[in-house]
Amino acid sequence: MTSRPVALARTSASHPLQIGTVTLANPTGPAGRIGLTLCPGKVQRDAASGAWRRDLADDLAAIAHWSDGATVTIVTLLRPDEITALQISGLGDAVCARGWRWLHLPIDDGGVPDVAFDAAWPRHRDELCRSLAGGGALLVHCKGGLGRTGIVAVMILVASGFEASAALALARRARAGAVENGGQEAFVRSLRPP
């Protein structure tokens, strides 16, 4: 009887955090940026992309480097049960300990914003757009950094004045595969600038 080789989990050291970035020019100050990435610090044995054993501290250090000293806001789109399953229950505290802002706006995996998200979004949208216009660094993530992450990146871009198709193209240029399925794409294409 032969045994199957055991696949090694990918770590923050073997697979440093990749942050797809949309940079918005600012003629009067530093450029704002939106980063799209997978879940920092996630531990996941059964991911479709393979096993992960990331280190939260290492991933937050990578985000600090990416931000280049800008004010950082991290937008987490995971449901509470996903936060527990991915073993990142301390994410919000770790983000705040760095003096950054943490927003938790859950969206179902594979889905689009629901009524609860819609109720919370207006008060956060304007704040995120102001931060971006002031040269802030907004990092958006879900589990894999594609579907939900892409949706919210497009929502921020549309709220900043981009047409939906242009915003979707920017998000996909920054992170290939952003906005994963037809329902998500239909949702973002229906968005209109304020």
N, C-alpha and C positions, 0 to 999 in steps of 0.2 A: 504494500500500500504506500503510495507516494503522497506527500503532503503538499498542499498549495503554498506558494511563497506568500508571506504576509507583506502587504503593501505598507510602506512607511507613511505615517501621517505627515502632511506638509505643515511646516511651521513658519513662523515669522522670519526665522533665519534662512530656511531653505527657499522660501517664496516671499520675499519682502512685499509689504503692502503696496499694491499698485493703485494709484489714484488717478482716474481719468479726469481731466480738468477742462472746464470751460472758463476762459478768462474774459472778463468784460472790461473793455477800455474805459478809462475815466479821465477826461481831459483836464480835470481840476485836482486830481489827486491820485493815490495809488489805485491800481486795478483791483476790482473785486474778482473772486473766483468761486466756482462751484465745483466741488470734488465728488466724484461718483466712485464708490468702492464697495467691496464685500464687507461683511461684519468684522470689525476689529476684535481680536481676541477670541474668536469663535473656536470651540472644540466640538467637532462633529465627526462621528465615525462613519456615518452612512450617507454622506453627501453624494449627489449624482456625479460631482466632479472628483470624488475621492475623499479620503479621510483628511481632516484638519485638526491640528493642535497648535493654534496660534497663541501668542503671548500678548496679553492686553497692554502691558507696559511698553513693549517693543513697538506695537502698532501705534500707540498714542505718541511715542517719540517720533515715528515716521510722519504722523499727521502734523506734529509741531514743526518738523523740518519742512514739510510741504507748505505750511501756512506762511513761512518766512516772516514770522513776527506779527502777522495780521491778527485781528480779533477773530477767534474761532467759535463757530456754532456747529454742533454736531446734531444732525437730525436722524433719529433712529425710528425706523418704520416697522420694526418687529412687534408682533403680539407679545404680551407678557409671558405666555407659555413658551414661545420661541426663545425669549431671553433666558429663561430657566434651562431649557433644553441645550442651548449653545454655551451654557456655563459662563455667562457674562452678567450675572446679577449685579456686580459692582461697577458696571459701565458708567452709569449716571454719576455716581459718587467720584469715580476716577476722573471723569471729564471735568466736573466742577472743582475738584481739587487742583486742577491745573489753571483755574481761573477762567475756564471756557464756559459757554452756555450749552445746555443739553435740552433738546426738545424730543419728547417721545410722542409720536403721532402714528399709532399702529394702523396698518393696512393688511388685510388678509393676503397670504402668499398667492400669487397668481391673479389677484383681484385688483380692484380699483378703489379709490376712496369711498367710504360709506358715510352714512348720516352723521356718525360721531366725529369722523374726520372733518367733514364739511362744516360742522358746527365750530370746531376749534380752528380751522384753517384761516379765516379772515383776520383774526387777531395776530396770528403768527406771520402770515404772508407779508403784511406791511413792514413788520419788524425785520424780516429776512431781506426784503428788498432794500430797506434803508441800510442795513449792514453791508450788503453787496455794493450799493452805490457809494458807501464810505470806505471801500477797499477791504471789506471783511472777507473771511474765508469760510464758506459754508460747506461742510462735508455731509453728504447724504449717503445713508447706507441701509440696506436690508440684509438678508442672509447672504445672497450671492452677488448683490450689487448690480442687478440688471433690471428686472421688472418694476418693482415698487420704487427703486432708486431712480430709474429713468423717468417714471411718471412725475415724481416730485421735483426732479431737476427741471423737467419741461414746465411744470406748473410755476416754478420760481421764475424761469426765463419769460414765460408768457406774462406773468404779473409785472415783470420788469419792462414790458413793452414789445417783446418779440411776437411775431405771428407763430401759430402753433407748428406749422410745417418747418419753419426755420429753427425753432427751438428744438424740435425733435431731431433735426439733422445735426445740430450742435451737440446734443446729448449723445447721439450715436457716433459722432466723430470722436468724442472724448472717450466713450466706453462702448465698444462694439457689442451689439446685442441688447443695448438699453431699450426698455419697453418691449417686453418679451412676446406678448401674444396679441391676437386680433382685438380682443375686448379692451386691452390696455391701449392699443394704438388708436382705436376708435374714440376712446375717452380723451386722450391727449389732443387728437385732431379736432375735437369739439370745443376746445378751450379758446377763449377770446381775450385779448389784452383789455385791461381796464380802460 
